[in-house]
Amino acid sequence: MFKRRPREQPLALFYAGDVHGSRVCWKKFVNAAAHYPAQALVMGGDLTGKALIPIVKEADGTYRAEVIGEVREARTAEELDQIQRAISTNGMYWLMADPGEAELLREDAARRERAFEKALLDELRLWVEFADERLAGTGTVAYVIPGNDDPWTVDAILAAGTSVDACDEAVRAVGPHEMVSFGYANRTPWKTPRELDEDEIYSRLKALTDQLERPERAIFNIHVPPFDSSLDTAFEVDEELRYVTKGGRPHEVPTGSRAVRQIIEEVQPLLSLHGHIHESKGVTRIGRTVAINPGSDYGSGHLDGCLIHLEPERVVNQYLVSG
């Protein structure tokens, strides 16, 4: 009598992207490994925040800061902690300053930029240390790439992690799958640090996918979604960064990468993971490929992500989650 061979358990993978400096979202991402549980964590770019908020200590000992247009005051350590948490939760960085330093930051753009970058890098180091501590000994790796908004200085900090794998423009083995990661975007009106022309995106992705031994099992972790996929719909803006309206309403257009769509159609990986366009949460198919953008709501402190179970030859299921 022959015994049936036990079926291999699906690989559980948790994907999130576009946390834009939100400390609480990063912690939720790392803790997802134990919460769901997940054997692999994938972060798809746009890690860093976009603003530095001075918390000014006045002569009377009161702390003041303007947080999203609201002036907030603190007179106790608890109230100060609440202001700092509000800033961090919303994907921004805080800096303790006296009135003189705050004035210098307002007047001197170069000084402000240096302070912002220092705060950004100090925060990211804390994130990597947190991930290394929480994931140590678990066997779970956090595969992390920068996105188009992230400065080049973040790369070395990610590379220094032990449980964080800085895998941009590389192929990694994730269980029985190979994963291609790519953090660049096609050209945007904002002229962000990591943008490329479509032909360059295609050539770089082709160089990566040519390394795949089993492309039909592959996972793509590509920051920008494929063009006209329903995962890339955003409001159109003009060269002055103003919304384009039609019929009195903002005009929605596909904004993803044609090169990314082409490489998905050619390679037909098992799974393709994307971010970049926060408002285009969804799951779709491009041929046999399951393509996912879980969206982003980092400003509220909620982490939007997707828990995916994979067998070697198929996506068993996927769950868009937020919390």
N, C-alpha and C positions, 0 to 999 in steps of 0.2 A: 504494500500500500504506500502510495506516494503522499507525502505531506506537502501542502501548499506553502510556498515560500511567503513569509510575512511581508506585507506591503510596506515599503518605505514611507515613513511619515513625511508629509509635505514640508518644505522649507517655509518658515514664517518670516516674512520680511516686513518691516515698517518703514514707510517712506514719508518724508516731510520736506518742505522747502520754504524759502522766503520768510525767515524769522526776523530779519532786519533789526538785529540788535536786542531783541526781547529775551532777557535772561530767563524769565519764567517759561517761555516757549522752548528754549534750549533744554532746560531741566526736564520738561515734560517729554521732549524727544528722547533724551538719554534714559529716562525712567520707563519709557515705553517697552524697553527690552524685558523688564520684569513684569510690567503691568499686563501685557497682552497674552502671553509672552511672545517675544520675537527673537529669532536667532541671528538676525542681521538688521542693522539700522542704516538707512541711507538718507543723507541730507543733500538736497539738490541745489544749493547755492543761495546767494543773496543773504549772507550771514549777518552783515554789519548794519548798524543804524545810520541815521542821516542827520542827527542834530546833537549838539552839546548844550546843556542847560546849566548855566551857573546858578548855584545856590549861594546867595549873598548873605553874609552875616553882618547885620547892621550894628551900630554903636550900642544900641540898647539890648543886644543879645538876641534879637529876633532874626530868624532866617526867612528869606523871601526868595521865591523862584516863580517864573512864569512857565506854566505847564499847559501846553496846547491852548494858549490864549487866556488862561485863567491864572491870576496872581494868587499864589498860595503862601501862607505864613505858618511858621512853626516856632513854638516857644518852649517845647519840651523835646527830649530825646525821642520819645514815641512819635510825636508829630513830625519831627525831622525824618525819621525812618519812613513814615508814610509818604512823604514827598519823594524821597529817594526811590521807594518802591514804585510809585506812580510813574516816575521818569523811566525807570528800567523796564517796567512792564510794557510801556508804549514804544519800546525800541529806541530809546535815546540814552544819552550818557550824561551823568551829572558831575559837576566840578565845584568843590567848595572854594569860595573866593570872598575876599573883602571887597568893599565898594570900589577901591582903587583898581584892583585887578580886573573886576568886572568891566570897568570903564575902558581899560586897556584892551580887553578882548573885543569890546564893541568897536573900538576905533581902529584896531590893527588886524587886518585880515590874515596876514602871515602868522601872527601870534595865535590867532584864533584857530587857524588850520593846524598848527603844531599841537595845540592843546587838544583839539578834537582827535587827531590821529593817536596821540598818546593814550587818551581815554579809551579809544576804540581797541587798541592793541592790548592794553591792560585788561580790559573786559574779556577779550577773546582768550587770553591766557587763562583766566579764571575758568572759562567754559571748558577748555581742553583739560585742565586739571580736574575739574568736576567729572568729566566723562572718563578720564583715566582711572580715577578713584572708584567710581561706581561700577565700571565694567571690568575692572581687574579681576582675573580669575574666573570670569563667567564664560569665556569663550566667545562672547559677542563682540563684534567690531562695529564701530560707527564709521561708515564710509562717507566722507565729507568732501565736497568741492565748493570752491567759491563760485559766485554768480557774476553777472556782468556789472553789478553795482559795487562789487567788493574791490578795495584797493589791493595793489600788488603786495603790500607789506604783510598781508594776512597769511601768505603761503608758507613762510618759514615757521610761523607759530603752529599752524595745522600739522606741518611735517614733523614737529617735535613731539607730537602725541604718541603714546604707546597703544592705547585702545582706539585712538582716532587714526584712520587711514586717509591721508590726503591723496586722493586717487584721481585728480583731474588729469585728463588726457592720458589715461592709462587703462589697461585691461586687468581686472582682478577676478580671481575665482571666488564665487560666493556659493557654497554648497556645490551642487552638480552643474552650476551655471557659470558662464563667463559674463562679467559686467563691464560695459564700456561707459566711461564717464567723461563729460564734456561741459565746461562751465560757461563758455562764451555764448553771446547772443548775436543775432543779426543787427544791423544798424537801427538805432532808435533816435528820436528827436532830442533825447537827453544827453547824447554823446557820453555814455558811461565808459569806465575804464576798459572793460573787456568786450569789445564789439569787433566783428569781422564782416567782411563782404561775404556774400553767399558762396562764391566759388572757393574761398578759403575755408569756410566752414565745411563744405563738402570734402575738400581734399584732406583736411585733417581727420575728419570722421572716417573717410575711406581708408586712411592709413591705419586707423585703429581697428576697424571691422575686418580688414584683411588679415589681422592676427587671430581671428576667432577660429577655433577648431570645430565648434558645434554652433554655428550661428542660429540654428533653429531653437536652441535652448537659451540664447543670450538674453541678457537684461541690458537695456539702454538707460543710463542715468544722464539725461541731457537737459540742461537748465531750460533752454528755450523750447517751447512746444512746436510741433509741426504746423505748417501753414494750412489754414482753412480746415481745421480738424475739429472745431467746436471747443478746443482747449486753449484757443489763442484769441478769443474775441475780446476787444477792448475799445474804449472810446477813441475815436480819431482825434489827433491834435495837429495843429499847424506848426510852422517853424518858430512861432512865438510861444509855443506850448499852451495855446488856447484851444479849448474844445471846438471841434467843427460841428456845426448843427445843421440838420436838415429837417424841415417842417417844424422848426422850433424845438427840436430835441437833439441831444448829443447823438452823433452818428457812430454806430458800431461797425468795426471792420476787423478782418483777420489780420493779426500782426506777427504771426509766427514765422518760422524759417522755412523757406522752400527747400533749402538743402537738407534740412533735417527730415522733412517729409520724403524727399527723394531717397535718402539713405534707408529710412524705415521701409519704404516700398521695395527697395532692392534686396535688403538683407532679411526682412521679415523676422525680426527677433520675437521671442516669446512675449516680452513685456517691455514697454517703453514708459519711463517715468519723467515727468516734466513739472516745472513751476513757472516763474517769471510773470505770468498774467494772473494776478491774484483773483480776479473776479470770474475766471473761467473754469471753475470747479467742474469736473466731470470725468466720465469713463467712456471711451469710444474704441472702435476697431479700425485699423488700417490694414486691410487684408486679414491675415491671421493674427496680427499683432494687437494685443490689448494695450491701449495707450491711456495714461491716467495723469490728470492734473488735480491734486487735492485742494487747490486754492490756498488762500492765506488770509488769516484774520488776526495777525500778530498784535495789532494795536489794542485789541481787547484783552490780550493775555491768553486767548484761546489758541491752541495748536491744532491746525487742520492737517490731517495726514491720511494715510491709507495703509491698512493692514492687508497684506496679500499672502495667500498660501499658494505655493508653487510645487508641482511635481516636475520631474525632468522634462516632460513633453507638453505640459499644459498648465495654464493658470486655473487652479481649482476654484478660487473665489477671491473677491476683493471687497473690502468694506471701507467706505469713506467715513472717517471719524473726526470728531471735533470735541475738544475739552481742555 
